[in-house]
């Protein structure tokens, strides 16, 4: 278990994209009622609470603890004045596992794997004024120096997520007369998924793509394919991901991604870009000073030293890939650069494909909960004309995730976002179809595209959360 002295980086700051000011947590908390005299509540300077009895005695109140399985990322329990006490999801837990591994006999040691998201990589590159390729090699060296065995790039897993999303869209488009088929809504953002499950439930869930996010696809790759390659059981591997978003910690904890047979998760621990920065500071390193190591070749997303990326922005490129794939498969059109039309704001944009004067594909980006709310209302009023929407909870998308490294003193957020976008776009792009490693795993691991195994390991399901009476929701 992680220590009670949890990283200060887990305290979210300056949230400005709320659904409501607060919502009651739905986790039932047992309250031990004792007979006695009433007292007052005092808030200490450190934010803790004490009860002052009538005789003047002060009794410090214990903090309520919730696990990731209890939390729904509802934005009500996470504010700039509060922190969520989370176990098994911090750099302290990673350090604990690494220490135990070093002390254990060789036969009892776990294989430790770290998978790094491209968004986190550019956040660290911007922080330490390095190129993306330099950052990748130095992060490999840093983690291997701590005792990590493999350092992977989640771009490899995203290839599977894009391919599966493209195929799912084609199926939905061809069966668009079926209720709940279109628009298909992207599923890579766990904050959006939690909001949808809790707030709109059975109405919205059929529209959401069933494809796993790159993080969870990577979990399947590591705990299923890699373990098979090495002759290990899933519980003999400790899998860590580095992500731009705190909600990814919540995603990894979902029961859907837990192996009951081996009592292990596909992703055991999630740390953020900011927490990697804290680890570097703890070790006394500036990333530029870390010795570079060759990039791992088990699941390569590079050719030599050149790392590759994808078309589209910093949130995974789902709209770009699916639009171009659908245009090619459905209408035999090879699209070049997509032209976006900005609607109400820069976080709500659309792109269309016309054939013989008729709009046959209408896609949109909807980032931030304000735009998501507008999208949902259009759906409920049956006025949504989109075929696909790339939905992300964070304004400006994943590069602006809450777990990213904060701007330097004197640097504003807009300047940093521009720098991150420039670094992200600096890589050469390629489609999943040209990656022979993706094709190899489809054939030798999954038994081909569309197989039952591919469905089980690359797709997931969603669950409506029963609504409870909320005092803030009452109309007086």
GIDA-V973188 format. One record per helix or strand. SS is the DSSP state (A for helix, B for strand). FROM is the first residue (numbers start at 1). LEN is the number of residues. If there is no record, write none. Layout:
ss=[SS | SS]
from=[FROM | FROM]
len=[LEN | LEN]
This chain:
ss=[A | B | B | B | A | A | B | A | A | B | A | B | A | B | B | A | A | B | A | A | B | B | B | A | A | B | B | A | B | B | B | A | B | A | A | B | A | A | A | B | A]
from=[8 | 40 | 49 | 58 | 91 | 106 | 111 | 118 | 132 | 150 | 155 | 184 | 190 | 208 | 211 | 214 | 234 | 237 | 247 | 255 | 258 | 264 | 269 | 273 | 287 | 302 | 306 | 318 | 341 | 348 | 358 | 369 | 388 | 398 | 413 | 428 | 432 | 436 | 452 | 459 | 471]
len=[3 | 4 | 4 | 3 | 13 | 3 | 6 | 10 | 15 | 4 | 20 | 2 | 16 | 1 | 1 | 17 | 3 | 7 | 6 | 3 | 2 | 2 | 4 | 11 | 3 | 2 | 4 | 14 | 2 | 8 | 10 | 12 | 5 | 3 | 13 | 2 | 3 | 9 | 7 | 1 | 3]
